Amino acid sequence: MSDKPKKFFLDSALEHIPGGFLIYRADNKDEEILYANQALIHMFDCDTYEEFLQHVHGSFKGLVSPEDLDVIEKEIDVQIQSGFDSFDHIYYHVTTKSGDIKYIEDFGHYVIDKEEGPLYYVYLVDSDQKLLTFDVDKVTGLPGPRRLRDYSHKMIRIINKSFDSSSYAYVYLNIVHFKRFIIRYGIKSGDDLLKDVSSILKREFAGNMIARMGDTVFAIFAETNRIEDKVKELNKRLRKEYKYKDVLLKAGVYVIGSEDMNNLDGALDNARRACHELDYSDEILYKIYDDEMKKNQLIYNYIIHHLDEAIEKKWIQAYYQPVIRTLSGTLCSAEALVRWIDPQYGVISPVNIIPALEDTRQIHRIDEYVLNEICKLIRDRISKGLGVIPISFNLSRLDFMLMDVYKVIVDTCKKYEIPHSALKIEITESLVVEDTEGVIEVANKLRKEGFEIWMDDFGMGYSSLGTLKDFDFDEIKFDMSFMKNFSFRSQQIVKHVVSLCKSLGIQTLAEGVETEEHLAFLKSIGCEKAQGYLFSKPLPFNDMLELLELRGIQMEASRYSHFYNEISRIDFTENLPMCIVNYYKNRSQFETLFLNNALKDVLAYINVKSNKDLEVMLNSSSSLFAKKVKASAYLPEDVGVEKTFFYTYNGNYIRFQARNIATLDDHYMYVIYINNLTTEEQRITQGRLEKTISHIYGIYDEIYTLNFKKDTLEPISNFTSNNNQMFYHGKPLSELLEYVRNELVYIEDRKFFDDFFNKDDIEERLIQGKASYVVHPMRFYEQTGEIVWKMLFLLQISSPEEGDYLCLTRKLLREEVEGIMSLKGLNSILAMPITSQDLWENATHYSDIKFFWKDKQGKYLGCSQAFLDTIGLSHKNEVIGKTEKEIHWNVNAEEYIKDEEEVLTKGKIIRSLPGVRIIKGVPHNIATTIIPLYREGKIIGTIGHFIDLDDKSQQKAYEDGMIDTQTDVLNSRGFLDSLLRYINESRRLNVPFSAITIRVRNIEEIKALQGLDVVLNIEKEIAKVLKTNYGLDSSISHIGFGSFAIIRSFLNENNSVIFRDSLVSTIEAIKNVNNVPVTLFVDTVAVNSEEAQNSPEGFNKLFLARFTEISKK
């Protein structure tokens, strides 16, 4: 063991520990320093202890930065007093003698010395230096960003002191497409890529400081000698030596000048900006920060600091670039793009604006501002009766982080009363793929509100097709790079994606359209919309309209938007000979919009050589063919219906098929297929087919083709001798099946019918049956009222993906029926005795008596079909388990319940109890009989029936002019009649009620934009929704254009307010009517019977006053 005293080792330790050590007094005001080791002295850039004491004024207070001192001393006191070991751990800033500011980590211990009294023993560490020690990237082993900055600062000091003439630069590198690489190859391969990039950098920039800054970014502090050659070499090595072909290294270079010596962080930032200016092509791999970028940097700083002023003084404006419909050549929408018209810099481009505001997290402010400008523009044009087109605008990831996107958009539209269909929201696919901010959830909420969501820059991301699978976009916008690089490969990609989108019901738009060749190609493949400089650059809205007018491009009327959008479902690339035509019925005139090459070949064969010849063929007044085409028998007027006829034209046997795509007033759009069946092979095939079909016709009564996926049915034959046909031509399959089930199928067999036509498990049943068909017998009502057995066959005639089936029906012979009954273990249906069950079931199903039965709690257990039919319900499950109070269809429900209680508790029989019940939205006077239901002498419930004293009142109401024939609810006259009934009932039983008026305040604007037909359909839909939700307990009336009234009993005013809120929400939830998007803004006012003193005069006075009040809004 050493002979040296312990004090020697202690003194040595204090001078050599890796950090500063300090002792100062804890009991005096100045906190006098008693000791500081050499490490602490050097930390403060001092050479001697005396110099250190002089710098800090000999006290701990002089050592700490004045800005930190008060907080630090309080924190020390709190930590010392709250702990059991008298320790503190704090951070603060200090200023060295040379002027550097350091961030210090302080470990203190409060000690009572026997001789000196209270002292603090403190160990101090340079926190920045400590972090540098551990600032190493785990994947690559490279230093991190803090060490790069520290190294750079030290090197600059050395250069300055030594007058070294070498020049240095920051190189900022980014691995492009790294995320796509990770998705394709996995995280481990991504780490391997990072390591390989690190190895390349070490070789090319040997002897220089290389750091990984995070994620896909590296930075280098290097001499400028051969720096461009080295940057170019990086990608060569990456591809040749390491075989990476999916990624690129892009570099930004900033040469450090004398003006940067005190702002190296700014120099590194400039290298980053140079890197971010590069696009994703292979053409440019690096960029050196130059004067132009310096100018942009000045603009960058200007934008950051003048945003408030720019918004206030309207320097920021929305410019609009038109979107043209390829088929019609009309202006169908526009994209809003931000421009900054500055008094100092002139027009500032989004290329400058967006990065500056994204970096400083202010981008949401300008996006919200542009949204307001768009809505103001649309509101102004609607108010002035001018044409309106939808306008799209872009959202960024930061918008979803920095504001409530859903609330901002919905509230802004509500503020300006803008139809949601007038705004289209563009988001990039990366937002959906990464979904870091819950973008998908917000986008889905917006879609439910009637906003369309478009995918912007399709093809620029790394998972475009996958994104289409995961999210229901309404439209995709092809990135302009597809038009810029207009190669065969690019065209094929666009063509097939357009075809895919049509199968998914997604519309398509191509950006960057600059030539007529671009436009012709897009039209030929069915891409619906085009945007680009061929039509106009972004301009103020009115300037854009003026320019387009000069070029002969008209604005598409709002009501035609849906009309033309239906074309998005037609695949223009299919090989069938096809054309799209407009037909103007009032002029009896066809207009050809498009015909494909397959049809051109067919027409050439029959000597129709051009579009003009085709229009002559379709329009000629002297042509029998044209007359036949225009006949209603062959030209379907209902959307979705297709008709076919055969005709001889120029010696050729022609098959002409026309399908109605869209209808607007007397304007129809058709897709027409024209086939020449003249060839020998086609005649042979046709003959074989006709022979086969003739044999089938002899076996089956009815033959149909149907497709569950397309919801279509096509009759092939129907040889039944009566009019009790299973299906009707031209209606959707689902509607026909519902009709047959409810009207023609025997009640007990309806479940079999449902199971037989269950589209969800048809494939499974075919597999289980090991056949290409399913079969089942069931009973049907004949026109005579008799019940007959039929055998139904369902055969699969195409692939499961296509979904085509053949349905055949055949009436069974008596022997076959007996066989079926025998197999089921039943007696012959011809010899079965009549039972009480038969009587009960027949009475329930076929009797005109409106009877019901309940349990002891007053809950419905069942009812007759006549009861359901009268009330307007489709199934008894809608009442089973509910009480009178829950259903609320009796105006005097409380009185009714009291009487029912007497039946249950006293066995009293109540006959012809008077009351008023709401039946299909109309008040009816009724008389109800209730008797106790016994089992073994005990009352177990009630059974009863009611008589509608206003039976046939619906027909009578029509005859008396009280029903609105358009909406099938009461009209104004019917409303007044209903009001009087409620008043009388309220007086008799003292039951309060309210009359609520409902007004769609933007109904006139909808009429102006969409037409009267849409308004009428909206009113029908509102009436339907009101009847569905409130028809059991409320009187419903249509009292004016876009106005309705509801009368309903309420126990208190609060219930009335809640009900009114429910009405508004229910009606405003209507977002689509007959496939036309709508946005409704609803007002309601109410008058209750008590404030009107149950007086018809007082009630009418208040009601009319309040209705007039909301009509003026």
PyMOL commands that set and color helices and strands:
alter all, ss='L'
color gray80, all
select helices_A, chain A and resi 6-16+38-43+49-55+60-63+66-82+127-134+145-162+178-185+187-204+227-240+258-260+264-276+291-312+350-359+363-383+397-402+405-416+420-422+429-434+439-448+464-470+481-484+488-504+516-525+541-550+559-569+597-605+611-619+624-630+680-697+733-743+747-756+762-769+814-823+836-846+865-871+876-878+884-887+893-906+953-959+972-989+1003-1010+1012-1030+1053-1068+1096-1111
alter helices_A, ss='H'
color red, helices_A
select strands_A, chain A and resi 20-25+33-36+87-95+101-113+117-126+168-176+209-214+217-223+248-255+286-288+316-325+331-342+346-348+391-394+423-428+452-458+475-478+507-510+529-531+578-584+589-595+642-649+652-664+667-676+702-707+712-718+773-781+787-796+804-811+850-855+860-863+910-919+922-935+938-948+963-964+969-970+993-1000+1035-1040+1043-1049+1072-1073+1076-1077+1082-1088
alter strands_A, ss='S'
color yellow, strands_A
deselect
rebuild
show_as cartoon
